[in-house]
Every structure is written in C-alpha cells, then in structure tokens.
Amino acid sequence: MTRFEYEITVHSTEEFSQLVYFCTDEGECSTRELPSDQINAFEQMINQRGSAGWELIQIFFRKDGAVVFWKKVL
C-alpha cells in the first residue's frame, strides 16, 4: 500500500507579490484574468515543490494570502 506524507503551508500576500488574485467582500477569492507572466511565476513556485516530490492537492486564496495543501509518497 502506498503511504503519503502531507504538508500544509500558509503564504502571506507579500509572498505572492507577483501573483494577483481578487477577493470579494464576502471572502470569495479567485485568479481570474491573470497576466501570463504572473501565471508563470505561480507555476514556477508549484514546480519547485513538485521537483522535490510534492504534489499540489488544493490551494485556497484568502484576503491575507493562501493556504496550500501538498502530499508526497513516503
């Protein structure tokens, strides 16, 4: 049976200074209409973790940053 390790990371808005996302007053956040250079910056962050064996499971954007859920095979 495959075993996994999980990690949850929290990132402030300062860490995502190259990534633009929009949050409504109700707290719903999205990455609509991102310029390609900002998509590439976000992709680079994900690929750095991926090269270390981590798989992105989920990301939640919020007004003060993002919460990211990762997993990798043990």
N, CA, C and O atoms as a Tripos MOL2 file, in Angstrom:
@<TRIPOS>MOLECULE
protein
  296   295    74     0     0
PROTEIN
NO_CHARGES

@<TRIPOS>ATOM
      1 N           0.8450   -1.1820    0.0000 N.3       1 MET1
      2 CA          0.0000    0.0000    0.0000 C.3       1 MET1
      3 C           0.8940    1.2510    0.0000 C.2       1 MET1
      4 O           1.8600    1.3350    0.7590 O.2       1 MET1
      5 N           0.5650    2.1910   -0.8380 N.am      2 THR2
      6 CA          1.3150    3.4410   -0.9190 C.3       2 THR2
      7 C           1.0060    4.3090    0.2850 C.2       2 THR2
      8 O          -0.1520    4.4760    0.6690 O.2       2 THR2
      9 N           2.0610    4.8630    0.8770 N.am      3 ARG3
     10 CA          1.8990    5.7680    2.0230 C.3       3 ARG3
     11 C           2.3100    7.1700    1.5820 C.2       3 ARG3
     12 O           3.2000    7.3500    0.7510 O.2       3 ARG3
     13 N           1.6320    8.1540    2.1670 N.am      4 PHE4
     14 CA          1.8770    9.5460    1.8050 C.3       4 PHE4
     15 C           2.2440   10.3720    3.0240 C.2       4 PHE4
     16 O           1.8760   10.0510    4.1540 O.2       4 PHE4
     17 N           2.9700   11.4330    2.7680 N.am      5 GLU5
     18 CA          3.2400   12.4720    3.7600 C.3       5 GLU5
     19 C           2.4890   13.7060    3.2780 C.2       5 GLU5
     20 O           2.4580   13.9850    2.0800 O.2       5 GLU5
     21 N           1.8840   14.4430    4.2010 N.am      6 TYR6
     22 CA          1.1280   15.6470    3.8500 C.3       6 TYR6
     23 C           1.7440   16.8660    4.5120 C.2       6 TYR6
     24 O           2.3310   16.7750    5.5900 O.2       6 TYR6
     25 N           1.6040   17.9870    3.8650 N.am      7 GLU7
     26 CA          2.0940   19.2460    4.4260 C.3       7 GLU7
     27 C           1.1240   20.3540    4.0360 C.2       7 GLU7
     28 O           0.6160   20.3870    2.9150 O.2       7 GLU7
     29 N           0.8780   21.2500    4.9680 N.am      8 ILE8
     30 CA          0.0400   22.4200    4.7230 C.3       8 ILE8
     31 C           0.9230   23.6420    4.9240 C.2       8 ILE8
     32 O           1.5360   23.8100    5.9780 O.2       8 ILE8
     33 N           0.9840   24.4880    3.9100 N.am      9 THR9
     34 CA          1.7890   25.6950    4.0160 C.3       9 THR9
     35 C           0.8760   26.9160    3.9210 C.2       9 THR9
     36 O          -0.1210   26.9010    3.1990 O.2       9 THR9
     37 N           1.2230   27.9570    4.6460 N.am     10 VAL10
     38 CA          0.4670   29.2080    4.6450 C.3      10 VAL10
     39 C           1.3810   30.2840    4.0740 C.2      10 VAL10
     40 O           2.5320   30.4130    4.4910 O.2      10 VAL10
     41 N           0.8760   31.0420    3.1340 N.am     11 HIS11
     42 CA          1.6610   32.0580    2.4460 C.3      11 HIS11
     43 C           0.9630   33.4020    2.5570 C.2      11 HIS11
     44 O          -0.2270   33.5160    2.2640 O.2      11 HIS11
     45 N           1.6980   34.4170    2.9790 N.am     12 SER12
     46 CA          1.1270   35.7630    3.1230 C.3      12 SER12
     47 C           1.0120   36.4300    1.7560 C.2      12 SER12
     48 O           1.5790   35.9580    0.7710 O.2      12 SER12
     49 N           0.2810   37.5170    1.7120 N.am     13 THR13
     50 CA          0.1320   38.2550    0.4570 C.3      13 THR13
     51 C           1.4770   38.7760   -0.0400 C.2      13 THR13
     52 O           1.6660   38.9310   -1.2470 O.2      13 THR13
     53 N           2.4130   39.0480    0.8670 N.am     14 GLU14
     54 CA          3.7320   39.5280    0.4640 C.3      14 GLU14
     55 C           4.4800   38.4780   -0.3470 C.2      14 GLU14
     56 O           5.2210   38.8210   -1.2680 O.2      14 GLU14
     57 N           4.2960   37.2080   -0.0180 N.am     15 GLU15
     58 CA          4.9470   36.1330   -0.7690 C.3      15 GLU15
     59 C           4.3980   36.0140   -2.1800 C.2      15 GLU15
     60 O           5.0840   35.5290   -3.0790 O.2      15 GLU15
     61 N           3.1700   36.4530   -2.3740 N.am     16 PHE16
     62 CA          2.5340   36.3710   -3.6760 C.3      16 PHE16
     63 C           2.5050   37.7360   -4.3580 C.2      16 PHE16
     64 O           1.5490   38.0590   -5.0620 O.2      16 PHE16
     65 N           3.5400   38.5280   -4.1540 N.am     17 SER17
     66 CA          3.5520   39.8610   -4.7440 C.3      17 SER17
     67 C           3.5570   39.8080   -6.2690 C.2      17 SER17
     68 O           3.1750   40.7780   -6.9220 O.2      17 SER17
     69 N           3.9850   38.6820   -6.8400 N.am     18 GLN18
     70 CA          3.9650   38.5260   -8.2880 C.3      18 GLN18
     71 C           2.6680   37.9040   -8.7850 C.2      18 GLN18
     72 O           2.4620   37.7870   -9.9930 O.2      18 GLN18
     73 N           1.8000   37.5060   -7.8770 N.am     19 LEU19
     74 CA          0.5530   36.8350   -8.2470 C.3      19 LEU19
     75 C          -0.6240   37.7110   -7.8480 C.2      19 LEU19
     76 O          -0.7340   38.1190   -6.6920 O.2      19 LEU19
     77 N          -1.4860   37.9950   -8.7820 N.am     20 VAL20
     78 CA         -2.6560   38.8080   -8.4930 C.3      20 VAL20
     79 C          -3.8710   37.9030   -8.3970 C.2      20 VAL20
     80 O          -4.1340   37.0910   -9.2850 O.2      20 VAL20
     81 N          -4.5970   38.0550   -7.3180 N.am     21 TYR21
     82 CA         -5.8750   37.3670   -7.1920 C.3      21 TYR21
     83 C          -6.8490   38.3310   -6.5540 C.2      21 TYR21
     84 O          -6.4460   39.2730   -5.8720 O.2      21 TYR21
     85 N          -8.1080   38.0990   -6.7700 N.am     22 PHE22
     86 CA         -9.1570   39.0180   -6.3520 C.3      22 PHE22
     87 C         -10.0230   38.3670   -5.2980 C.2      22 PHE22
     88 O         -10.4480   37.2230   -5.4650 O.2      22 PHE22
     89 N         -10.2930   39.0810   -4.2070 N.am     23 CYS23
     90 CA        -11.1970   38.5990   -3.1630 C.3      23 CYS23
     91 C         -12.3680   39.5670   -3.0260 C.2      23 CYS23
     92 O         -12.1740   40.7790   -2.9330 O.2      23 CYS23
     93 N         -13.5790   39.0240   -3.0150 N.am     24 THR24
     94 CA        -14.7660   39.8430   -2.8250 C.3      24 THR24
     95 C         -14.9000   40.2190   -1.3470 C.2      24 THR24
     96 O         -14.1730   39.6990   -0.5010 O.2      24 THR24
     97 N         -15.8130   41.1050   -1.0490 N.am     25 ASP25
     98 CA        -16.0790   41.4790    0.3440 C.3      25 ASP25
     99 C         -16.5750   40.2890    1.1590 C.2      25 ASP25
    100 O         -16.4160   40.2620    2.3790 O.2      25 ASP25
    101 N         -17.1710   39.3120    0.4930 N.am     26 GLU26
    102 CA        -17.6670   38.1170    1.1730 C.3      26 GLU26
    103 C         -16.5420   37.1090    1.4310 C.2      26 GLU26
    104 O         -16.7620   36.0920    2.0890 O.2      26 GLU26
    105 N         -15.3450   37.3850    0.9170 N.am     27 GLY27
    106 CA        -14.2160   36.4950    1.1480 C.3      27 GLY27
    107 C         -13.9780   35.4650    0.0630 C.2      27 GLY27
    108 O         -13.0960   34.6200    0.2120 O.2      27 GLY27
    109 N         -14.7350   35.5040   -1.0240 N.am     28 GLU28
    110 CA        -14.5200   34.5780   -2.1340 C.3      28 GLU28
    111 C         -13.3770   35.1120   -2.9880 C.2      28 GLU28
    112 O         -13.3970   36.2630   -3.4250 O.2      28 GLU28
    113 N         -12.3740   34.2540   -3.2220 N.am     29 CYS29
    114 CA        -11.1770   34.6820   -3.9510 C.3      29 CYS29
    115 C         -10.9840   33.8530   -5.2080 C.2      29 CYS29
    116 O         -11.3300   32.6720   -5.2370 O.2      29 CYS29
    117 N         -10.4320   34.4700   -6.2500 N.am     30 SER30
    118 CA        -10.1640   33.7600   -7.4940 C.3      30 SER30
    119 C          -8.9610   34.3850   -8.1980 C.2      30 SER30
    120 O          -8.4880   35.4590   -7.8270 O.2      30 SER30
    121 N          -8.4890   33.6910   -9.2090 N.am     31 THR31
    122 CA         -7.3470   34.1650  -10.0040 C.3      31 THR31
    123 C          -7.7930   34.4070  -11.4380 C.2      31 THR31
    124 O          -7.1430   33.9440  -12.3750 O.2      31 THR31
    125 N          -8.8580   35.1040  -11.6110 N.am     32 ARG32
    126 CA         -9.4010   35.3770  -12.9400 C.3      32 ARG32
    127 C          -8.5090   36.3500  -13.6960 C.2      32 ARG32
    128 O          -7.9260   37.2690  -13.1190 O.2      32 ARG32
    129 N          -8.4190   36.1270  -14.9840 N.am     33 GLU33
    130 CA         -7.7460   37.0380  -15.9080 C.3      33 GLU33
    131 C          -6.3310   37.3900  -15.4680 C.2      33 GLU33
    132 O          -5.9580   38.5630  -15.4570 O.2      33 GLU33
    133 N          -5.5550   36.3990  -15.1130 N.am     34 LEU34
    134 CA         -4.1720   36.6260  -14.7240 C.3      34 LEU34
    135 C          -3.3040   36.8590  -15.9480 C.2      34 LEU34
    136 O          -3.4340   36.1420  -16.9400 O.2      34 LEU34
    137 N          -2.4160   37.8530  -15.8960 N.am     35 PRO35
    138 CA         -1.4560   38.0310  -16.9850 C.3      35 PRO35
    139 C          -0.5280   36.8160  -17.0550 C.2      35 PRO35
    140 O          -0.2620   36.1790  -16.0360 O.2      35 PRO35
    141 N          -0.0420   36.5000  -18.2350 N.am     36 SER36
    142 CA          0.7550   35.2890  -18.4260 C.3      36 SER36
    143 C           2.0320   35.2940  -17.5890 C.2      36 SER36
    144 O           2.4670   34.2300  -17.1480 O.2      36 SER36
    145 N           2.6490   36.4600  -17.3540 N.am     37 ASP37
    146 CA          3.8740   36.4800  -16.5530 C.3      37 ASP37
    147 C           3.5910   36.1020  -15.1000 C.2      37 ASP37
    148 O           4.4480   35.5120  -14.4410 O.2      37 ASP37
    149 N           2.4080   36.4290  -14.5930 N.am     38 GLN38
    150 CA          2.0610   36.0770  -13.2250 C.3      38 GLN38
    151 C           1.6700   34.6100  -13.1150 C.2      38 GLN38
    152 O           1.9340   33.9650  -12.1010 O.2      38 GLN38
    153 N           1.0420   34.0870  -14.1560 N.am     39 ILE39
    154 CA          0.7660   32.6530  -14.1820 C.3      39 ILE39
    155 C           2.0820   31.8860  -14.1580 C.2      39 ILE39
    156 O           2.2040   30.8810  -13.4570 O.2      39 ILE39
    157 N           3.0650   32.3530  -14.9190 N.am     40 ASN40
    158 CA          4.3750   31.7090  -14.9550 C.3      40 ASN40
    159 C           5.0660   31.7600  -13.5960 C.2      40 ASN40
    160 O           5.7250   30.7920  -13.2170 O.2      40 ASN40
    161 N           4.9360   32.8570  -12.8530 N.am     41 ALA41
    162 CA          5.5380   32.9620  -11.5150 C.3      41 ALA41
    163 C           4.8960   31.9640  -10.5580 C.2      41 ALA41
    164 O           5.5930   31.3330   -9.7630 O.2      41 ALA41
    165 N           3.6000   31.8200  -10.6250 N.am     42 PHE42
    166 CA          2.8910   30.8620   -9.7850 C.3      42 PHE42
    167 C           3.2700   29.4340  -10.1710 C.2      42 PHE42
    168 O           3.4880   28.5830   -9.3090 O.2      42 PHE42
    169 N           3.3440   29.1880  -11.4630 N.am     43 GLU43
    170 CA          3.7440   27.8730  -11.9670 C.3      43 GLU43
    171 C           5.1480   27.5040  -11.4990 C.2      43 GLU43
    172 O           5.4090   26.3470  -11.1690 O.2      43 GLU43
    173 N           6.0390   28.4700  -11.4700 N.am     44 GLN44
    174 CA          7.4100   28.2210  -11.0090 C.3      44 GLN44
    175 C           7.4260   27.7810   -9.5400 C.2      44 GLN44
    176 O           8.1700   26.8700   -9.1780 O.2      44 GLN44
    177 N           6.6160   28.4160   -8.6970 N.am     45 MET45
    178 CA          6.5410   28.0420   -7.2850 C.3      45 MET45
    179 C           6.0340   26.6090   -7.1430 C.2      45 MET45
    180 O           6.5690   25.8360   -6.3480 O.2      45 MET45
    181 N           5.0180   26.2570   -7.9030 N.am     46 ILE46
    182 CA          4.4750   24.9070   -7.8400 C.3      46 ILE46
    183 C           5.5030   23.8930   -8.3440 C.2      46 ILE46
    184 O           5.6670   22.8280   -7.7490 O.2      46 ILE46
    185 N           6.1890   24.2170   -9.4280 N.am     47 ASN47
    186 CA          7.1840   23.3010   -9.9770 C.3      47 ASN47
    187 C           8.3780   23.1000   -9.0520 C.2      47 ASN47
    188 O           8.9590   22.0150   -9.0310 O.2      47 ASN47
    189 N           8.7560   24.1210   -8.2890 N.am     48 GLN48
    190 CA          9.8440   23.9640   -7.3190 C.3      48 GLN48
    191 C           9.4790   22.8990   -6.2920 C.2      48 GLN48
    192 O          10.2950   22.0310   -5.9800 O.2      48 GLN48
    193 N           8.2740   22.9580   -5.7730 N.am     49 ARG49
    194 CA          7.8200   21.9480   -4.8060 C.3      49 ARG49
    195 C           7.6660   20.5860   -5.4800 C.2      49 ARG49
    196 O           7.9920   19.5550   -4.8930 O.2      49 ARG49
    197 N           7.1700   20.5900   -6.7110 N.am     50 GLY50
    198 CA          6.9960   19.3500   -7.4450 C.3      50 GLY50
    199 C           8.3110   18.6370   -7.6990 C.2      50 GLY50
    200 O           8.3660   17.4080   -7.6540 O.2      50 GLY50
    201 N           9.3690   19.3880   -7.9660 N.am     51 SER51
    202 CA         10.6740   18.7610   -8.2010 C.3      51 SER51
    203 C          11.2280   18.1250   -6.9290 C.2      51 SER51
    204 O          12.1200   17.2790   -6.9930 O.2      51 SER51
    205 N          10.7000   18.5300   -5.7780 N.am     52 ALA52
    206 CA         11.0990   17.9280   -4.5020 C.3      52 ALA52
    207 C          10.1690   16.7650   -4.1300 C.2      52 ALA52
    208 O          10.2710   16.2120   -3.0360 O.2      52 ALA52
    209 N           9.2640   16.3990   -5.0450 N.am     53 GLY53
    210 CA          8.3930   15.2540   -4.8170 C.3      53 GLY53
    211 C           7.0150   15.5820   -4.2850 C.2      53 GLY53
    212 O           6.2110   14.6760   -4.0700 O.2      53 GLY53
    213 N           6.7150   16.8690   -4.0650 N.am     54 TRP54
    214 CA          5.4160   17.2530   -3.5150 C.3      54 TRP54
    215 C           4.4050   17.4500   -4.6350 C.2      54 TRP54
    216 O           4.7290   17.9920   -5.6910 O.2      54 TRP54
    217 N           3.1770   17.0040   -4.3930 N.am     55 GLU55
    218 CA          2.0730   17.1930   -5.3220 C.3      55 GLU55
    219 C           1.0900   18.1810   -4.7070 C.2      55 GLU55
    220 O           0.6930   18.0320   -3.5520 O.2      55 GLU55
    221 N           0.7020   19.1780   -5.4720 N.am     56 LEU56
    222 CA         -0.2940   20.1420   -5.0140 C.3      56 LEU56
    223 C          -1.6530   19.4650   -4.9830 C.2      56 LEU56
    224 O          -2.1100   18.9300   -5.9930 O.2      56 LEU56
    225 N          -2.2970   19.4880   -3.8270 N.am     57 ILE57
    226 CA         -3.6250   18.8970   -3.6880 C.3      57 ILE57
    227 C          -4.6940   19.9670   -3.8490 C.2      57 ILE57
    228 O          -5.6530   19.7980   -4.6020 O.2      57 ILE57
    229 N          -4.5130   21.0770   -3.1280 N.am     58 GLN58
    230 CA         -5.5350   22.1290   -3.1030 C.3      58 GLN58
    231 C          -4.8780   23.4430   -2.6920 C.2      58 GLN58
    232 O          -3.9010   23.4580   -1.9420 O.2      58 GLN58
    233 N          -5.4240   24.5270   -3.1890 N.am     59 ILE59
    234 CA         -4.9830   25.8470   -2.7490 C.3      59 ILE59
    235 C          -6.2230   26.6960   -2.5050 C.2      59 ILE59
    236 O          -7.1520   26.7220   -3.3120 O.2      59 ILE59
    237 N          -6.2110   27.3940   -1.3640 N.am     60 PHE60
    238 CA         -7.3000   28.2950   -1.0100 C.3      60 PHE60
    239 C          -6.7330   29.6990   -0.9210 C.2      60 PHE60
    240 O          -5.8260   29.9550   -0.1300 O.2      60 PHE60
    241 N          -7.2570   30.6040   -1.7210 N.am     61 PHE61
    242 CA         -6.8580   32.0080   -1.6300 C.3      61 PHE61
    243 C          -7.7810   32.6980   -0.6450 C.2      61 PHE61
    244 O          -8.9840   32.4410   -0.6090 O.2      61 PHE61
    245 N          -7.2030   33.5690    0.1410 N.am     62 ARG62
    246 CA         -7.9800   34.3650    1.0950 C.3      62 ARG62
    247 C          -7.4200   35.7730    1.0790 C.2      62 ARG62
    248 O          -6.3900   36.0280    0.4540 O.2      62 ARG62
    249 N          -8.0850   36.6830    1.7580 N.am     63 LYS63
    250 CA         -7.6900   38.0880    1.6900 C.3      63 LYS63
    251 C          -6.2460   38.3360    2.1170 C.2      63 LYS63
    252 O          -5.5910   39.2260    1.5740 O.2      63 LYS63
    253 N          -5.7400   37.5670    3.0760 N.am     64 ASP64
    254 CA         -4.3870   37.8170    3.5860 C.3      64 ASP64
    255 C          -3.3530   36.8300    3.0520 C.2      64 ASP64
    256 O          -2.2440   36.7670    3.5830 O.2      64 ASP64
    257 N          -3.6820   36.0620    2.0220 N.am     65 GLY65
    258 CA         -2.7130   35.1430    1.4390 C.3      65 GLY65
    259 C          -3.3540   33.8740    0.9330 C.2      65 GLY65
    260 O          -4.4590   33.8970    0.3900 O.2      65 GLY65
    261 N          -2.6540   32.7590    1.1140 N.am     66 ALA66
    262 CA         -3.1450   31.4810    0.6020 C.3      66 ALA66
    263 C          -2.7310   30.3490    1.5270 C.2      66 ALA66
    264 O          -1.7090   30.4240    2.2080 O.2      66 ALA66
    265 N          -3.5450   29.2970    1.5380 N.am     67 VAL67
    266 CA         -3.2380   28.0620    2.2550 C.3      67 VAL67
    267 C          -3.1080   26.9880    1.1850 C.2      67 VAL67
    268 O          -3.9900   26.8250    0.3420 O.2      67 VAL67
    269 N          -1.9840   26.2480    1.2290 N.am     68 VAL68
    270 CA         -1.7020   25.2570    0.1860 C.3      68 VAL68
    271 C          -1.5450   23.8850    0.8320 C.2      68 VAL68
    272 O          -0.8430   23.7360    1.8330 O.2      68 VAL68
    273 N          -2.2020   22.8900    0.2530 N.am     69 PHE69
    274 CA         -2.1300   21.5080    0.7400 C.3      69 PHE69
    275 C          -1.3000   20.6930   -0.2440 C.2      69 PHE69
    276 O          -1.5740   20.6940   -1.4450 O.2      69 PHE69
    277 N          -0.2770   19.9920    0.2700 N.am     70 TRP70
    278 CA          0.6530   19.1900   -0.5280 C.3      70 TRP70
    279 C           0.6790   17.7590   -0.0310 C.2      70 TRP70
    280 O           0.3570   17.4880    1.1250 O.2      70 TRP70
    281 N           1.0690   16.8330   -0.9190 N.am     71 LYS71
    282 CA          1.3260   15.4620   -0.4860 C.3      71 LYS71
    283 C           2.4790   14.9050   -1.3120 C.2      71 LYS71
    284 O           2.7390   15.3500   -2.4300 O.2      71 LYS71
    285 N           3.1790   13.8980   -0.7200 N.am     72 LYS72
    286 CA          4.1910   13.1790   -1.4760 C.3      72 LYS72
    287 C           4.2630   11.7610   -0.9600 C.2      72 LYS72
    288 O           3.8940   11.4750    0.1790 O.2      72 LYS72
    289 N           4.7420   10.8800   -1.8160 N.am     73 VAL73
    290 CA          4.8760    9.4780   -1.4570 C.3      73 VAL73
    291 C           6.0360    9.3240   -0.4750 C.2      73 VAL73
    292 O           7.0980    9.9180   -0.6570 O.2      73 VAL73
    293 N           5.8210    8.5190    0.5680 N.am     74 LEU74
    294 CA          6.8910    8.2360    1.5220 C.3      74 LEU74
    295 C           7.8700    7.2310    0.9560 C.2      74 LEU74
    296 O           8.8400    6.8710    1.6220 O.2      74 LEU74
@<TRIPOS>BOND
     1     1     2 1
     2     2     3 1
     3     3     4 2
     4     3     5 am
     5     5     6 1
     6     6     7 1
     7     7     8 2
     8     7     9 am
     9     9    10 1
    10    10    11 1
    11    11    12 2
    12    11    13 am
    13    13    14 1
    14    14    15 1
    15    15    16 2
    16    15    17 am
    17    17    18 1
    18    18    19 1
    19    19    20 2
    20    19    21 am
    21    21    22 1
    22    22    23 1
    23    23    24 2
    24    23    25 am
    25    25    26 1
    26    26    27 1
    27    27    28 2
    28    27    29 am
    29    29    30 1
    30    30    31 1
    31    31    32 2
    32    31    33 am
    33    33    34 1
    34    34    35 1
    35    35    36 2
    36    35    37 am
    37    37    38 1
    38    38    39 1
    39    39    40 2
    40    39    41 am
    41    41    42 1
    42    42    43 1
    43    43    44 2
    44    43    45 am
    45    45    46 1
    46    46    47 1
    47    47    48 2
    48    47    49 am
    49    49    50 1
    50    50    51 1
    51    51    52 2
    52    51    53 am
    53    53    54 1
    54    54    55 1
    55    55    56 2
    56    55    57 am
    57    57    58 1
    58    58    59 1
    59    59    60 2
    60    59    61 am
    61    61    62 1
    62    62    63 1
    63    63    64 2
    64    63    65 am
    65    65    66 1
    66    66    67 1
    67    67    68 2
    68    67    69 am
    69    69    70 1
    70    70    71 1
    71    71    72 2
    72    71    73 am
    73    73    74 1
    74    74    75 1
    75    75    76 2
    76    75    77 am
    77    77    78 1
    78    78    79 1
    79    79    80 2
    80    79    81 am
    81    81    82 1
    82    82    83 1
    83    83    84 2
    84    83    85 am
    85    85    86 1
    86    86    87 1
    87    87    88 2
    88    87    89 am
    89    89    90 1
    90    90    91 1
    91    91    92 2
    92    91    93 am
    93    93    94 1
    94    94    95 1
    95    95    96 2
    96    95    97 am
    97    97    98 1
    98    98    99 1
    99    99   100 2
   100    99   101 am
   101   101   102 1
   102   102   103 1
   103   103   104 2
   104   103   105 am
   105   105   106 1
   106   106   107 1
   107   107   108 2
   108   107   109 am
   109   109   110 1
   110   110   111 1
   111   111   112 2
   112   111   113 am
   113   113   114 1
   114   114   115 1
   115   115   116 2
   116   115   117 am
   117   117   118 1
   118   118   119 1
   119   119   120 2
   120   119   121 am
   121   121   122 1
   122   122   123 1
   123   123   124 2
   124   123   125 am
   125   125   126 1
   126   126   127 1
   127   127   128 2
   128   127   129 am
   129   129   130 1
   130   130   131 1
   131   131   132 2
   132   131   133 am
   133   133   134 1
   134   134   135 1
   135   135   136 2
   136   135   137 am
   137   137   138 1
   138   138   139 1
   139   139   140 2
   140   139   141 am
   141   141   142 1
   142   142   143 1
   143   143   144 2
   144   143   145 am
   145   145   146 1
   146   146   147 1
   147   147   148 2
   148   147   149 am
   149   149   150 1
   150   150   151 1
   151   151   152 2
   152   151   153 am
   153   153   154 1
   154   154   155 1
   155   155   156 2
   156   155   157 am
   157   157   158 1
   158   158   159 1
   159   159   160 2
   160   159   161 am
   161   161   162 1
   162   162   163 1
   163   163   164 2
   164   163   165 am
   165   165   166 1
   166   166   167 1
   167   167   168 2
   168   167   169 am
   169   169   170 1
   170   170   171 1
   171   171   172 2
   172   171   173 am
   173   173   174 1
   174   174   175 1
   175   175   176 2
   176   175   177 am
   177   177   178 1
   178   178   179 1
   179   179   180 2
   180   179   181 am
   181   181   182 1
   182   182   183 1
   183   183   184 2
   184   183   185 am
   185   185   186 1
   186   186   187 1
   187   187   188 2
   188   187   189 am
   189   189   190 1
   190   190   191 1
   191   191   192 2
   192   191   193 am
   193   193   194 1
   194   194   195 1
   195   195   196 2
   196   195   197 am
   197   197   198 1
   198   198   199 1
   199   199   200 2
   200   199   201 am
   201   201   202 1
   202   202   203 1
   203   203   204 2
   204   203   205 am
   205   205   206 1
   206   206   207 1
   207   207   208 2
   208   207   209 am
   209   209   210 1
   210   210   211 1
   211   211   212 2
   212   211   213 am
   213   213   214 1
   214   214   215 1
   215   215   216 2
   216   215   217 am
   217   217   218 1
   218   218   219 1
   219   219   220 2
   220   219   221 am
   221   221   222 1
   222   222   223 1
   223   223   224 2
   224   223   225 am
   225   225   226 1
   226   226   227 1
   227   227   228 2
   228   227   229 am
   229   229   230 1
   230   230   231 1
   231   231   232 2
   232   231   233 am
   233   233   234 1
   234   234   235 1
   235   235   236 2
   236   235   237 am
   237   237   238 1
   238   238   239 1
   239   239   240 2
   240   239   241 am
   241   241   242 1
   242   242   243 1
   243   243   244 2
   244   243   245 am
   245   245   246 1
   246   246   247 1
   247   247   248 2
   248   247   249 am
   249   249   250 1
   250   250   251 1
   251   251   252 2
   252   251   253 am
   253   253   254 1
   254   254   255 1
   255   255   256 2
   256   255   257 am
   257   257   258 1
   258   258   259 1
   259   259   260 2
   260   259   261 am
   261   261   262 1
   262   262   263 1
   263   263   264 2
   264   263   265 am
   265   265   266 1
   266   266   267 1
   267   267   268 2
   268   267   269 am
   269   269   270 1
   270   270   271 1
   271   271   272 2
   272   271   273 am
   273   273   274 1
   274   274   275 1
   275   275   276 2
   276   275   277 am
   277   277   278 1
   278   278   279 1
   279   279   280 2
   280   279   281 am
   281   281   282 1
   282   282   283 1
   283   283   284 2
   284   283   285 am
   285   285   286 1
   286   286   287 1
   287   287   288 2
   288   287   289 am
   289   289   290 1
   290   290   291 1
   291   291   292 2
   292   291   293 am
   293   293   294 1
   294   294   295 1
   295   295   296 2
@<TRIPOS>SUBSTRUCTURE
     1 MET1         2 RESIDUE 1 A MET
     2 THR2         6 RESIDUE 1 A THR
     3 ARG3        10 RESIDUE 1 A ARG
     4 PHE4        14 RESIDUE 1 A PHE
     5 GLU5        18 RESIDUE 1 A GLU
     6 TYR6        22 RESIDUE 1 A TYR
     7 GLU7        26 RESIDUE 1 A GLU
     8 ILE8        30 RESIDUE 1 A ILE
     9 THR9        34 RESIDUE 1 A THR
    10 VAL10       38 RESIDUE 1 A VAL
    11 HIS11       42 RESIDUE 1 A HIS
    12 SER12       46 RESIDUE 1 A SER
    13 THR13       50 RESIDUE 1 A THR
    14 GLU14       54 RESIDUE 1 A GLU
    15 GLU15       58 RESIDUE 1 A GLU
    16 PHE16       62 RESIDUE 1 A PHE
    17 SER17       66 RESIDUE 1 A SER
    18 GLN18       70 RESIDUE 1 A GLN
    19 LEU19       74 RESIDUE 1 A LEU
    20 VAL20       78 RESIDUE 1 A VAL
    21 TYR21       82 RESIDUE 1 A TYR
    22 PHE22       86 RESIDUE 1 A PHE
    23 CYS23       90 RESIDUE 1 A CYS
    24 THR24       94 RESIDUE 1 A THR
    25 ASP25       98 RESIDUE 1 A ASP
    26 GLU26      102 RESIDUE 1 A GLU
    27 GLY27      106 RESIDUE 1 A GLY
    28 GLU28      110 RESIDUE 1 A GLU
    29 CYS29      114 RESIDUE 1 A CYS
    30 SER30      118 RESIDUE 1 A SER
    31 THR31      122 RESIDUE 1 A THR
    32 ARG32      126 RESIDUE 1 A ARG
    33 GLU33      130 RESIDUE 1 A GLU
    34 LEU34      134 RESIDUE 1 A LEU
    35 PRO35      138 RESIDUE 1 A PRO
    36 SER36      142 RESIDUE 1 A SER
    37 ASP37      146 RESIDUE 1 A ASP
    38 GLN38      150 RESIDUE 1 A GLN
    39 ILE39      154 RESIDUE 1 A ILE
    40 ASN40      158 RESIDUE 1 A ASN
    41 ALA41      162 RESIDUE 1 A ALA
    42 PHE42      166 RESIDUE 1 A PHE
    43 GLU43      170 RESIDUE 1 A GLU
    44 GLN44      174 RESIDUE 1 A GLN
    45 MET45      178 RESIDUE 1 A MET
    46 ILE46      182 RESIDUE 1 A ILE
    47 ASN47      186 RESIDUE 1 A ASN
    48 GLN48      190 RESIDUE 1 A GLN
    49 ARG49      194 RESIDUE 1 A ARG
    50 GLY50      198 RESIDUE 1 A GLY
    51 SER51      202 RESIDUE 1 A SER
    52 ALA52      206 RESIDUE 1 A ALA
    53 GLY53      210 RESIDUE 1 A GLY
    54 TRP54      214 RESIDUE 1 A TRP
    55 GLU55      218 RESIDUE 1 A GLU
    56 LEU56      222 RESIDUE 1 A LEU
    57 ILE57      226 RESIDUE 1 A ILE
    58 GLN58      230 RESIDUE 1 A GLN
    59 ILE59      234 RESIDUE 1 A ILE
    60 PHE60      238 RESIDUE 1 A PHE
    61 PHE61      242 RESIDUE 1 A PHE
    62 ARG62      246 RESIDUE 1 A ARG
    63 LYS63      250 RESIDUE 1 A LYS
    64 ASP64      254 RESIDUE 1 A ASP
    65 GLY65      258 RESIDUE 1 A GLY
    66 ALA66      262 RESIDUE 1 A ALA
    67 VAL67      266 RESIDUE 1 A VAL
    68 VAL68      270 RESIDUE 1 A VAL
    69 PHE69      274 RESIDUE 1 A PHE
    70 TRP70      278 RESIDUE 1 A TRP
    71 LYS71      282 RESIDUE 1 A LYS
    72 LYS72      286 RESIDUE 1 A LYS
    73 VAL73      290 RESIDUE 1 A VAL
    74 LEU74      294 RESIDUE 1 A LEU
